[in-house]
Every structure is written in C-alpha cells, then in structure tokens.
Amino acid sequence: MKIHEKYIKRCIELAKNGLGTTYPNPLVGSVIVFENQIIGEGWHQKAGKPHAEVHAINSVKDISLLSKATIYVSLEPCSHFGKTPPCSDLIIENNIPNVVIGTVDPNEKVAGKGIQKLIDAGIHVTIGILENECNELNKRFFTFHQKKRPYIILKWAETADGFIAPVFKNKQQPVWITNPSSRQLVHKWRSEEQAILVGTQTVLDDNPSLSVRDWTGNQPIKIILDPKNRLDENLTVFNSDEKTLVISERKKTFTNENCRTEIINFNGNVAQEICAVLFRNNIQSVIIEGGARTLQTFIEAKLWDEARVFKGSNSFSAGTKAPVFSGKMVLDEKILDDTLLIFKSHD
C-alpha cells in the first residue's frame, strides 16, 4: 500500500466514529505522521466541538515534531469561522510543512479556500488520496451540498412472497417480517441518519415510536407525512422530546413544542417538495420507512440513493405488495433466517 493511502485509510477509520453525531458537519478523521510513525490522531465528534485536526494536533506529546511532520485529513481543512476557528489557520500556526488531503470540501464556505490558504502559506499540499473512498465516507454531506437535498435511504421488509403488510391486522402495531437481529440493525441505522420519515398510514396502522430503542445512539428527527391532518396528537410518534416535522397541506398546532408543521402542495411533485423542506431544515440524511405508497413516491421521482431491503422467511400469500424499483445491488447477506439486500440508485 502506498504510504499516503495508508494514512488516509486510517483517517477514514477514525472519521467513522462520528457517524450519527456530527450533523450538520461532515465526518472527518486526521492523523499526524513523523518519520513513518503516527504521533497524533483524532476525529470530529460533534458539531460545535473541535474538528479532527484540532484533536490530532492536541494529541501530539512532543509539539516540536509538528514543524517536521505531515498531517493527513480525509476532508479539506476548513477556512472559515463557524462555531470553531479555521483548521487551516491552526495548521499554519503550528508550522506543519506538509498536508495530505483525501478530498475537497463541497461546502461553498470552504470549497478549495482552505487548500489555497495552506498553499499561500508555503505549505506543501497533496490532494485526492483515496478520493472515492473519502467521498463515499461523506456521501450524506456531499449529496446535501451538491444536490441540495438529503441523502435518501429507502428501507422496508418483505416476505418471501413479496408482501410488506398483510391484508388484515388485529392490533395497531407492526406485524414483524424480520427477526430480532435484523430489527436491531434497523435501530442502529436510525441512529446513524439525521431523520426518519413515514406516511400517515404507517402511523395509523402501527402507532410506531420511530425511536432508537434496541441500540445506543442519537434519536433521529421524525418526519411525518400527514396531508389531511388525520393523525391524533396522542399517538406515540408525537409524544417525545425529539424534533418532529409534520408535512401537511395546512397548518396544525401541537401542544408538544417539539412538533411543528411544514406546508407543501401534495398535488405537485411530492418527493421534490419534501426534499426541499428537508433541505431548508438542514437535514442531510433521511431513512424512509414508510409504507408502499410513500416509498414508491420517491422511487418514481428518482429521488433515492440507497434501498435496504430485508427478505423474511415467512409468507402472507396476499396483502400490500413490496415497492417496484431498479437499482444496482451492492450487498447480499444473511442475517440468521433473513436476507439483507442493499441497492444503490442508478441515477
């Protein structure tokens, strides 16, 4: 393995520790190397807290080595004042002579400005090491800034004979298709994404909490599609401390101050309008766990990036058919008696 790739790979490994906690900031890892030895490393842990480069520099025990070292970072160092000072300034102040960067930051506040500031200071900058891997690491951040919408993950479970729900239900709760291990994985996924979205019928049928119960992590923002304001505020989904956005045709007032409405035209391009609402609310990623109609709306609008599909071993014989879509399969694995298939969009 080439030496630069070795250390950028380590940056990526470190950055993944921040998945689910850095929103709206990107995932970033950094290592500092002197004479082929890592002397410092760190990652961005939470928005408003020190960036990866700060943690890496602060972890170096002998600061005299910084003036002879190389700092590696998976994403271009920031060049602007936000909640924290610019990392490019910190690198310059510590006289670090070499900077190796995985990929350029797509945020227009940075977008090459950090690199230019380093070059202007006489620092040797290398760009584009494991660039594809670094872009994949921040697929949510890149999609948000480049496409002006969140990264969209579709998720559903279907029976062996292709149904996602039975014809009849006796109780207002989910009918499980998958095993407990698969359901725990879904809760892990929820903790990694910034928001979770479902439609009216899913809430009426299942009375879900849409929470992270079987995993430790952040609770996602809840997005509920309720065009006619049919949902009662006493339903479980509205009784929590998590921010909840109800997307409707008209305003609705909630007693829970964490809930509020956003208005769209449900006779237009619904998926596009929902994406615009999420973008305005600075939501970078959403996992859509809605019913067939909600999922199909995004599929037909070609507004999705991943589809995560569980196939259970049981059958319904009749009921609600699974969504119809086309994508590139990137994963096919067993989770006990379930099969998990992950697809990427062709677009």
C-alpha positions, 0 to 999 in steps of 0.5 A, spaced: 500 500 500 502 506 498 504 510 504 499 516 503 493 511 502 495 508 508 494 514 512 488 516 509 485 509 510 486 510 517 483 517 517 477 514 514 477 509 520 477 514 525 472 519 521 467 513 522 466 514 529 462 520 528 457 517 524 450 519 527 453 525 531 456 530 527 450 533 523 450 538 520 458 537 519 461 532 515 465 526 518 472 527 518 478 523 521 486 526 521 492 523 523 499 526 524 505 522 521 513 523 523 518 519 520 513 513 518 510 513 525 503 516 527 504 521 533 497 524 533 490 522 531 483 524 532 476 525 529 470 530 529 465 528 534 460 533 534 458 539 531 460 545 535 466 541 538 473 541 535 474 538 528 479 532 527 485 536 526 484 540 532 484 533 536 490 530 532 494 536 533 492 536 541 494 529 541 501 530 539 506 529 546 512 532 543 509 539 539 516 540 536 515 534 531 509 538 528 514 543 524 517 536 521 511 532 520 505 531 515 498 531 517 493 527 513 485 529 513 480 525 509 476 532 508 479 539 506 481 543 512 476 548 513 477 556 512 472 559 515 469 561 522 463 557 524 462 555 531 470 553 531 476 557 528 479 555 521 483 548 521 487 551 516 489 557 520 491 552 526 495 548 521 499 554 519 500 556 526 503 550 528 508 550 522 506 543 519 510 543 512 506 538 509 498 536 508 495 530 505 488 531 503 483 525 501 478 530 498 475 537 497 470 540 501 463 541 497 461 546 502 461 553 498 464 556 505 470 552 504 470 549 497 478 549 495 479 556 500 482 552 505 487 548 500 489 555 497 490 558 504 495 552 506 498 553 499 499 561 500 502 559 506 508 555 503 505 549 505 506 543 501 499 540 499 497 533 496 490 532 494 485 526 492 488 520 496 483 515 496 478 520 493 472 515 492 473 512 498 473 519 502 467 521 498 463 515 499 465 516 507 461 523 506 456 521 501 450 524 506 454 531 506 456 531 499 449 529 496 446 535 501 451 540 498 451 538 491 444 536 490 441 540 495 437 535 498 438 529 503 441 523 502 435 518 501 435 511 504 429 507 502 428 501 507 422 496 508 421 488 509 418 483 505 416 476 505 418 471 501 412 472 497 413 479 496 408 482 501 410 488 506 403 488 510 398 483 510 391 484 508 388 484 515 391 486 522 388 485 529 392 490 533 395 497 531 402 495 531 407 492 526 406 485 524 414 483 524 417 480 517 424 480 520 427 477 526 430 480 532 437 481 529 435 484 523 430 489 527 436 491 531 440 493 525 434 497 523 435 501 530 442 502 529 441 505 522 436 510 525 441 512 529 446 513 524 441 518 519 439 525 521 431 523 520 426 518 519 420 519 515 413 515 514 406 516 511 400 517 515 398 510 514 404 507 517 402 511 523 395 509 523 396 502 522 402 501 527 402 507 532 410 506 531 415 510 536 420 511 530 425 511 536 432 508 537 430 503 542 434 496 541 441 500 540 445 506 543 445 512 539 442 519 537 434 519 536 433 521 529 428 527 527 421 524 525 418 526 519 411 525 518 407 525 512 400 527 514 396 531 508 389 531 511 391 532 518 388 525 520 393 523 525 391 524 533 396 528 537 396 522 542 399 517 538 406 515 540 410 518 534 408 525 537 409 524 544 417 525 545 422 530 546 425 529 539 424 534 533 418 532 529 416 535 522 409 534 520 408 535 512 401 537 511 397 541 506 395 546 512 397 548 518 396 544 525 398 546 532 401 541 537 401 542 544 408 538 544 413 544 542 417 539 539 412 538 533 411 543 528 408 543 521 411 544 514 406 546 508 407 543 501 402 542 495 401 534 495 398 535 488 405 537 485 411 533 485 411 530 492 418 527 493 421 534 490 417 538 495 419 534 501 426 534 499 426 541 499 423 542 506 428 537 508 433 541 505 431 548 508 431 544 515 438 542 514 437 535 514 442 531 510 440 524 511 433 521 511 431 513 512 424 512 509 420 507 512 414 508 510 409 504 507 408 502 499 405 508 497 410 513 500 416 509 498 414 508 491 413 516 491 420 517 491 422 511 487 418 514 481 421 521 482 428 518 482 429 521 488 433 515 492 440 513 493 440 507 497 434 501 498 435 496 504 431 491 503 430 485 508 427 478 505 423 474 511 422 467 511 415 467 512 409 468 507 402 472 507 400 469 500 396 476 499 396 483 502 400 490 500 405 488 495 413 490 496 415 497 492 417 496 484 424 499 483 431 498 479 437 499 482 444 496 482 445 491 488 451 492 492 450 487 498 447 480 499 447 477 506 444 473 511 442 475 517 440 468 521 433 466 517 433 473 513 436 476 507 439 483 507 439 486 500 442 493 499 441 497 492 444 503 490 440 508 485 442 508 478 441 515 477 
